[in-house]
């Protein structure tokens, strides 16, 4: 159907579709199933002809598959051609660039100043298939990308409107949360840094249905006295905070959409940080029947952000510390932040002093790998 003949979905339809996407994103789904169902719902509000979406490796920022796309975008052979000959050559609205610059959505018309032919993928991939306008979206959190989405329209159809872009942006935080928890669930029962990842399943009354992997250990770290009661009455407060956040996330909204992602970082009894995220499980009739909580040791990037905050760094010092963590040189930091190299060095000296280290190597170790609080790690020595 021609998009020009379609009218913009009204507010009730948008809210219904948003509620459906939120439910899918926070329900136990394989990543490809989550993405496919979301795209199907999104189409009711944001019409398009072709789409391609995939999980992204949060470390490299590159699509990690499996790719989910419709027949209008071509075959597996077409996908291979795209990644072999186009993806790494075309820098217009590249997913990694979007995440680094804080962009969650980007229209091809904006990236090419209205001249779509400036984009290699438009010339060599989209246009030969009869496509015109395109929009890309990246599912990112704290600088880490978890998924990418590309929507294209038939040549001759209008560009994606501001209202459609805004709706996509409302959806993205929920998709990001869904992909993150899917990644954690896929590791449940395995180990992370030698430690098992745990899963806790609660029924609709908050009673414990299942504890798997290393969940008993994580619950004890969170302050639960042993043994765990079947009625859930002695579960840690963090679990109930997560279930409340999940309920609020799935609740209908009016006016401004408030995004409350059910994800927490909690300091355990030993001083280590634990990452917790909740999602829902459904019965065969599609009714919400269970709450699923996944627990794992907080990863290096999460620890770095926690530690940067814990050492009381200023806003500018946090920016510089985060760039140091990304292996930026003094010159690169200077250019990225539009400040002189001497100013960068001055900020680094203050950072070293606050953290209690003498070099970038020590700073990386302290911020990136330490899971213990500053007072247990900080050296009393000061940099010369």
C-alpha positions as CSV (number, residue, x, y, z in Angstrom):
1,X,0.0,0.0,0.0
2,X,1.3,3.4,-0.9
3,X,2.4,5.3,2.2
4,X,1.2,8.5,0.6
5,X,-2.4,7.1,0.8
6,X,-2.0,6.2,4.5
7,X,-2.8,8.6,7.4
8,X,-0.7,8.9,10.5
9,X,-2.0,6.6,13.2
10,X,-3.9,8.3,15.9
11,X,-2.8,8.6,19.5
12,X,-4.8,5.6,20.7
13,X,-3.2,3.4,18.1
14,X,0.3,4.6,19.0
15,X,-0.2,3.9,22.7
16,X,-1.6,0.4,21.9
17,X,1.4,-0.4,19.7
18,X,3.8,1.0,22.3
19,X,2.2,-1.1,25.0
20,X,2.6,-4.2,22.7
21,X,6.2,-3.5,22.0
22,X,7.0,-2.9,25.7
23,X,5.4,-6.3,26.5
24,X,7.4,-8.1,23.8
25,X,10.6,-6.4,24.9
26,X,10.2,-7.3,28.5
27,X,9.0,-10.8,28.0
28,X,11.3,-13.8,27.6
29,X,12.2,-13.9,23.9
30,X,15.1,-15.0,21.8
31,X,16.8,-11.9,20.3
32,X,15.6,-12.6,16.7
33,X,12.1,-13.3,17.9
34,X,12.0,-10.1,19.9
35,X,13.2,-8.0,16.9
36,X,10.8,-9.7,14.4
37,X,7.8,-9.2,16.6
38,X,8.7,-5.6,17.4
39,X,9.1,-4.7,13.7
40,X,5.7,-6.2,13.0
41,X,4.1,-4.0,15.6
42,X,6.1,-0.9,14.7
43,X,4.8,-1.1,11.1
44,X,1.3,-0.2,12.3
45,X,2.5,3.3,13.3
46,X,5.6,3.8,11.1
47,X,4.9,2.3,7.6
48,X,7.9,0.9,5.6
49,X,8.6,-1.5,2.8
50,X,11.8,-3.2,3.8
51,X,13.6,-3.7,7.1
52,X,16.8,-5.3,8.5
53,X,17.7,-5.6,12.1
54,X,20.2,-7.4,14.2
55,X,21.9,-7.6,17.6
56,X,25.2,-5.6,17.9
57,X,28.3,-6.8,19.7
58,X,28.5,-4.2,22.5
59,X,32.3,-4.4,22.5
60,X,33.1,-4.0,18.8
61,X,29.9,-2.1,17.9
62,X,29.4,-4.3,14.9
63,X,26.3,-6.3,13.9
64,X,26.6,-9.8,15.5
65,X,23.6,-11.5,14.0
66,X,21.4,-13.3,13.5
67,X,20.1,-10.8,11.0
68,X,16.3,-10.5,10.7
69,X,15.0,-9.0,7.5
70,X,12.1,-9.3,5.1
71,X,12.2,-10.6,1.5
72,X,12.0,-7.0,0.1
73,X,15.5,-6.5,1.4
74,X,16.8,-9.5,-0.6
75,X,18.3,-12.9,0.3
76,X,21.1,-14.2,2.5
77,X,23.4,-13.8,-0.5
78,X,22.4,-10.1,-0.7
79,X,23.2,-9.7,3.0
80,X,26.6,-11.3,2.4
81,X,27.2,-8.8,-0.5
82,X,26.2,-5.9,1.7
83,X,28.6,-6.8,4.6
84,X,31.5,-7.7,2.3
85,X,31.4,-4.8,-0.1
86,X,29.2,-2.0,1.4
87,X,29.0,-1.9,5.1
88,X,32.6,-1.0,5.9
89,X,32.9,1.4,3.0
90,X,29.8,3.5,3.7
91,X,30.1,5.9,6.7
92,X,26.7,7.7,6.5
93,X,24.8,7.0,9.7
94,X,27.0,4.1,10.7
95,X,25.7,2.4,13.9
96,X,28.9,2.8,15.8
97,X,29.2,6.5,14.9
98,X,25.6,7.0,16.0
99,X,26.2,5.5,19.4
100,X,29.4,7.4,19.9
101,X,27.6,10.7,19.1
102,X,24.6,10.0,21.3
103,X,22.2,9.5,18.3
104,X,19.5,6.9,18.6
105,X,17.9,7.6,15.2
106,X,19.2,9.1,12.0
107,X,17.4,9.6,8.7
108,X,19.5,9.1,5.5
109,X,18.2,12.4,4.2
110,X,19.7,14.2,7.2
111,X,23.0,12.4,6.9
112,X,23.3,13.2,3.2
113,X,21.8,16.8,3.4
114,X,18.9,15.6,1.2
115,X,21.1,14.0,-1.5
116,X,20.6,10.3,-0.9
117,X,23.0,9.4,-3.8
118,X,25.9,10.5,-1.5
119,X,25.4,7.2,0.4
120,X,27.1,4.2,-1.1
121,X,24.5,1.8,0.3
122,X,21.8,3.9,-1.3
123,X,23.5,3.8,-4.7
124,X,24.6,0.2,-4.6
125,X,22.0,-1.6,-2.4
126,X,18.8,0.4,-1.7
127,X,18.1,2.1,-5.0
128,X,18.6,-1.0,-7.2
129,X,15.9,-2.6,-5.1
130,X,13.4,0.2,-5.6
131,X,14.0,1.9,-2.2
132,X,14.2,5.6,-1.4
133,X,14.1,7.1,2.1
134,X,15.7,5.3,5.0
135,X,15.9,5.6,8.8
136,X,18.4,3.9,11.1
137,X,18.0,3.3,14.8
138,X,20.5,2.0,17.3
139,X,19.6,0.4,20.6
140,X,22.3,1.7,22.9
141,X,22.8,2.3,26.6
142,X,25.8,4.1,28.3
143,X,27.7,4.1,25.0
144,X,27.3,0.4,24.4
145,X,25.3,-0.7,21.4
146,X,23.0,-3.8,21.6
147,X,21.0,-3.7,18.4
148,X,20.5,-1.9,15.1
149,X,17.4,-1.3,13.0
150,X,17.1,-0.1,9.4
151,X,13.7,0.8,7.8
152,X,13.4,1.8,4.1
153,X,10.5,3.0,2.0
154,X,9.6,2.6,-1.7
155,X,11.2,5.2,-4.0
156,X,8.6,8.0,-4.4
157,X,7.1,7.6,-0.9
158,X,7.6,10.5,1.6
159,X,10.4,10.6,4.1
160,X,10.0,9.5,7.7
161,X,8.2,12.3,9.6
162,X,9.2,13.9,12.8
163,X,6.3,12.2,14.7
164,X,7.4,8.8,13.3
165,X,11.0,9.5,14.4
166,X,9.8,10.4,17.9
167,X,7.8,7.2,18.2
168,X,10.8,5.1,17.3
169,X,12.8,6.9,19.9
170,X,10.2,6.0,22.5
171,X,10.4,2.4,21.6
172,X,14.2,2.1,21.6
173,X,14.9,2.0,25.4
174,X,12.6,-0.9,25.8
175,X,14.3,-2.8,22.9
176,X,17.7,-2.1,24.4
177,X,16.6,-3.5,27.8
178,X,15.1,-6.6,26.1
179,X,18.3,-7.3,24.1
180,X,20.5,-6.9,27.2
181,X,18.4,-9.3,29.3
182,X,18.3,-11.8,26.4
183,X,22.1,-11.7,26.3
184,X,22.2,-12.4,30.1
185,X,19.6,-15.2,29.9
186,X,21.6,-16.9,27.1
187,X,24.5,-17.2,29.6
188,X,22.4,-18.4,32.5
189,X,23.9,-21.5,34.1
190,X,27.3,-20.7,32.5
191,X,30.0,-18.7,34.2
192,X,31.1,-15.1,34.0
193,X,34.7,-14.7,35.1
194,X,34.5,-18.1,36.8
195,X,31.2,-17.2,38.5
196,X,27.8,-18.7,37.6
197,X,25.0,-16.5,36.4
198,X,21.8,-17.0,38.3
199,X,18.1,-17.0,37.4
200,X,15.2,-16.5,39.8
201,X,11.6,-17.2,38.7
202,X,8.6,-15.9,40.7
203,X,4.9,-16.6,40.0
204,X,2.2,-13.9,39.8
205,X,2.0,-13.9,43.7
206,X,5.7,-13.4,44.2
207,X,6.3,-17.0,45.3
208,X,9.6,-18.7,44.3
209,X,9.1,-21.1,41.4
210,X,12.7,-21.7,40.5
211,X,16.3,-20.8,41.4
212,X,18.9,-21.8,38.8
213,X,22.6,-21.3,38.2
214,X,24.3,-19.4,41.0
215,X,21.2,-17.5,42.2
216,X,21.5,-18.7,45.8
217,X,24.9,-17.2,46.1
218,X,23.8,-13.9,44.6
219,X,20.7,-13.7,46.8
220,X,23.0,-14.2,49.8
221,X,25.3,-11.5,48.6
222,X,22.2,-9.2,48.3
223,X,21.4,-9.9,52.0
224,X,18.9,-12.7,52.0
225,X,19.1,-15.0,55.0
226,X,19.3,-18.7,54.2
227,X,17.4,-20.7,53.3
228,X,15.2,-19.0,50.7
229,X,11.5,-19.3,51.6
230,X,9.1,-20.6,49.0
231,X,6.7,-17.8,49.6
232,X,9.4,-15.2,48.8
233,X,9.0,-13.4,52.0
234,X,12.7,-13.2,52.8
235,X,13.9,-12.2,49.3
236,X,16.2,-9.1,49.2
237,X,14.6,-5.7,48.7
238,X,16.4,-5.4,45.3
239,X,14.2,-8.1,43.9
240,X,11.0,-6.3,44.9
241,X,12.4,-3.0,43.5
242,X,12.9,-4.8,40.2
243,X,9.4,-6.3,40.1
244,X,8.0,-2.8,40.9
245,X,10.1,-1.3,38.1
246,X,8.9,-4.0,35.7
247,X,5.3,-3.3,36.6
248,X,5.7,0.4,36.1
249,X,7.5,-0.1,32.8
250,X,4.7,-2.2,31.4
251,X,1.9,0.1,32.7
252,X,0.1,2.4,30.2
253,X,1.2,6.0,30.2
254,X,-0.5,9.3,29.4
255,X,1.4,12.4,28.3
256,X,5.1,12.1,28.5
257,X,6.3,8.5,28.3
258,X,8.3,7.6,31.4
259,X,10.9,4.9,30.7
260,X,11.7,2.9,33.8
261,X,13.9,0.0,32.7
262,X,14.0,-2.8,35.3
263,X,17.8,-3.0,35.6
264,X,19.9,-2.4,38.7
265,X,23.5,-2.4,39.9
266,X,23.6,-3.4,43.5
267,X,26.6,-3.5,45.9
268,X,26.7,-6.9,47.6
269,X,27.8,-7.7,51.1
270,X,31.4,-8.4,50.0
271,X,31.6,-4.9,48.3
272,X,31.3,-6.4,44.8
273,X,28.7,-5.0,42.3
274,X,26.0,-7.2,41.0
275,X,23.9,-6.6,37.8
276,X,20.2,-7.5,38.0
277,X,17.5,-7.3,35.3
278,X,13.9,-8.4,35.3
279,X,11.6,-9.6,32.5
280,X,8.2,-11.3,32.3
281,X,7.2,-14.9,31.4
282,X,3.9,-15.7,29.8
283,X,1.7,-18.7,29.9
284,X,0.3,-20.4,26.8
285,X,-2.7,-18.0,26.7
286,X,-0.3,-15.0,26.7
287,X,-1.1,-13.9,30.2
288,X,1.7,-12.7,32.4
289,X,2.4,-15.7,34.7
290,X,6.0,-15.2,35.9
291,X,8.7,-12.7,36.7
292,X,12.2,-13.7,35.7
293,X,15.2,-12.0,37.5
294,X,18.7,-12.6,36.1
295,X,21.8,-11.9,38.3
296,X,25.4,-11.7,37.2
297,X,28.6,-9.9,38.3
298,X,28.7,-6.4,36.9
299,X,30.9,-6.3,33.8
300,X,34.1,-4.2,33.3
301,X,32.3,-1.4,31.5
302,X,29.6,-1.2,34.1
303,X,32.2,-1.2,36.9
304,X,34.1,1.6,35.2
305,X,31.0,3.8,35.2
306,X,30.2,2.9,38.8
307,X,33.8,3.6,39.9
308,X,34.0,6.9,38.0
309,X,30.9,8.0,39.9
310,X,32.2,6.7,43.2
311,X,35.5,8.7,43.1
312,X,33.6,12.0,42.9
313,X,35.0,13.1,39.6
314,X,33.5,16.3,38.1
315,X,31.5,16.2,34.9
316,X,34.5,17.1,32.8
317,X,36.8,14.7,34.7
318,X,34.2,11.9,34.0
319,X,34.3,12.7,30.3
320,X,38.1,12.5,30.2
321,X,38.2,9.4,32.3
322,X,35.7,7.7,30.0
323,X,37.8,8.6,27.0
324,X,40.9,7.2,28.7
325,X,39.0,4.0,29.2
326,X,38.4,4.0,25.4
327,X,42.2,4.3,24.9
328,X,42.1,7.9,23.6
329,X,45.4,9.7,23.6
330,X,45.9,13.2,25.0
331,X,45.7,14.7,21.5
332,X,42.5,12.7,20.7
333,X,40.9,13.8,24.0
334,X,41.8,17.4,23.2
335,X,40.2,17.2,19.8
336,X,37.1,15.3,21.0
337,X,36.3,17.8,23.8
338,X,37.6,21.0,22.0
339,X,40.1,21.8,24.8
340,X,43.9,22.2,24.8
341,X,46.2,19.4,25.5
342,X,47.6,21.2,28.5
343,X,44.1,21.4,29.9
344,X,43.6,17.7,29.3
345,X,46.9,17.0,31.3
346,X,45.7,19.3,34.1
347,X,42.4,17.3,34.4
348,X,44.3,14.0,34.3
349,X,46.5,15.1,37.2
350,X,43.3,15.9,39.2
351,X,41.8,12.5,38.2
352,X,45.0,10.7,39.3
353,X,44.9,12.5,42.6
354,X,41.3,11.7,43.4
355,X,41.6,8.0,42.4
356,X,45.0,7.6,44.0
357,X,47.1,6.4,41.1
358,X,50.1,7.6,39.2
359,X,49.5,6.6,35.6
360,X,46.9,5.8,32.9
361,X,47.7,2.1,33.3
362,X,46.9,2.2,37.0
363,X,43.8,4.3,36.3
364,X,42.5,1.7,33.8
365,X,43.1,-1.1,36.3
366,X,41.4,0.8,39.2
367,X,38.4,2.0,37.2
368,X,37.9,-0.8,34.7
369,X,38.7,-4.0,36.7
370,X,38.1,-3.2,40.4
371,X,34.7,-4.3,41.8
372,X,35.4,-3.0,45.2
373,X,34.6,0.5,46.6
374,X,37.2,3.3,46.5
375,X,38.0,3.3,50.2
376,X,39.3,-0.3,50.0
377,X,41.4,0.4,47.0
378,X,42.6,4.0,46.9
379,X,46.3,4.4,47.6
380,X,47.3,7.1,50.1
381,X,50.1,8.1,47.7
382,X,49.6,11.1,45.5
383,X,51.0,11.6,42.1
384,X,54.2,13.7,42.0
